[in-house]
Amino acid sequence: MKLSKAVSLKILSICEEKNISVNKLASICCLTQSTVQNLIAGKSKNPKMLTIIRICEGLEIPLQDFFDDELFQSIERED
């Protein structure tokens, strides 16, 4: 699986788990709606670590918990 797809699926999973919309996620994490939408849509092929950190901080989850998912076990390079 490509990194962008794994990040997208993880974000959608967290939103569903916490019962929040993608727009609410952007607001909580102090990110623009377009940034979060690009992550979800897979348009951001190389998501910045700072963006993922902001998402984790906004959702009050450790960064380790974000990546501690089988989605990230076999990531394919996107270069």
ABEGO torsion letter per residue (X at the ends): XBAAAAAAAAAAAAAAAAGBBAAAAAAAAGBBAAAAAAAAAGABABBBAAAAAAAAAAAGBBAAAAABBAAAABBBBAX
